[in-house]
Amino acid sequence: MINLEFPKTEVQHFGDVAVTWSDYVLELEVGGKQEKTIGRVVEIFVKRNGQWTNPGWHTDSESFPNPSPTS
């Protein structure tokens, strides 16, 4: 992994449930080539017995090959 960023995150809290929405940017090197993925993630957190758990999440994404630098 080269880089992972979450440039925007929002949280809504409903009693013992919290929902987060985030944008993310992931940069990887795969087979010697750099690849950039942007997407969104939604996570659900539930408070059980005084502990927050994460029973579910969903991501969607789009991948873009990074262009080779030009001379």
Helices and strands as residue ranges (DSSP letters): E 3-14, E 17-30, E 33-48, E 51-65
